């Protein structure tokens, strides 16, 4: 394992220094909880009787006499393909726990909505807010003071960050995440994108579009493109919160069940030995390792929100500048859709997480000394699981990529830097995903056309008003305005305009996730329009420059002239689909660069 890269070392030290006070406060809280001893020892007889009342007789005796008890927090529902396999997990976990003299109880469930179902719908305005609701629900689930360890069952976009933020409030416990894995590969991603763009041009029918989408999303498991859900799985693995090699094993397989059983066995042992509590695992080193993994794989831009929010829950202050600096020294080693044609099953087959982690360790880009929950060190995550005569075992990852079109080694990267850029200028601060952009599309300027919703943009596109060089400014899409929904519906028409030879781009205080693809997009812009940020002062025809090479974003006019303009007001009234219930949460959200979270002031 190579010596740590000097830039990674310096950034980690900078984060630790910046976080010294808030991290110390967090550790004091966790240490105080840890020194109180076994949780159930503080329960009165009535409390304990309630906790054991419905347990099977064998488990009841173990619970009453101090056996390790695992709290299962599950995001199961059978509408999400990624979470449907979780239905069977509690029974598997309970059986595995009993085999080592422990017990397990479902501590609670958390909501799990599907961004794929709600894209472009009113419910999407609850998506980001659901992360913090999930964190609260996780805390409620674990609040019974009955558990010695926890297993978090979740996969998709806001669910894993929410589970982790909530679990960090119980960081004195060991915690592992137990995923479900991706669905089998369906319609090739290039074909899916082709049909979407044909539909946007009016050259494919809705039946054609539905057929293509149904062939893409067709069974239990995670959607196979490298959006936020699969970025989550990469992060949990590289941050040491999975059993090694768990991320992309398909659901329903014998190997997947064996890994689920192993998670229960492992977390029981950690609780028994008092090792690898969550507060020990998630420190500045783990956060930096996560950012490195995000950059090396071209992962979802949603994690420029989630990672700072997760870090703050552990008393760590991660800034966008840190992520940008890490991106500059981290080579892009994977091309997974939308950064390439392959899906996560192809990535896994080419060598997957084991190969990736080994290459990053050998390049000195990961903190190999970080504490991990699923293995004795991060070096254990450079291996891959397999069944040896029915028994779970691990072997070294392949020594070379089995498909260099999907995954490459450190000496032959797809590009020398990572997949993300921080943009700054007189419009504020934004992030830009560069890993899927052709070099000629990384910098551009064009006149602005202002919109206050996706629907306004789509109507202008259908009317033929955008067949020219244009930067679409879609504002009042920030956290406080409407909960910061993803703007996926913009991607196909923008791609159509780009294919016609026009210079096109997007500036928004909203989100695009991993789907911004090949369109230059400055997103998560802060200050947002709702706060009167400069984006609220733009007008049609203003010349905007987006430059992913220099890291700049601005409108071509003097700052004082821009700020003399009165800010626009806008944004649809947040009514219907439950949105009115979330008004207080929206008002309390932090800025995007602090995680767009109601917990933004934790650190």
Secondary structure by P-SEA (a helix, b strand, c coil): cccccaaaaaaaaaaaaaaaaaaaaaaaaaaaaaacccccccccaaaaaaacccccaaaaaaaaaccbbbbbbccccccccccccccccaaaaaaaaaaacbbbcccbbbbbbbcccccccccccaaaaaaaaaaaaaaaaaccccccbbbbbbbccaaaaaaaaaaaaaccbbbbbbbbccccccccaaaaaaaaaaaaaccccaaaaaaaaaaacccccccccccaaaaaaaaaaaaccccccccccccccaaaaaaaaaaaaaaaaaaaaccccccccccaaaaaaaaaaaaaacccccccccaaaaaaaacccccaaaaaaaaaaccccccccccccccaaaaaaaccaaaaaaaaaaacccccccccccccccccccbbbbbccccccccccccccccccccccccccccccccbbbbbcccccccccccccccccccbbbbbbbbccaaaaaaaaaacccccbbbbbbcccccccccccccccccaaaaaaaaaccccccccccccccccccccccccccccccccccccccccccbbbbbcccbbbbccccaaaaaaccbbbbcccccccccccaaaaaaaccccccccccccccc
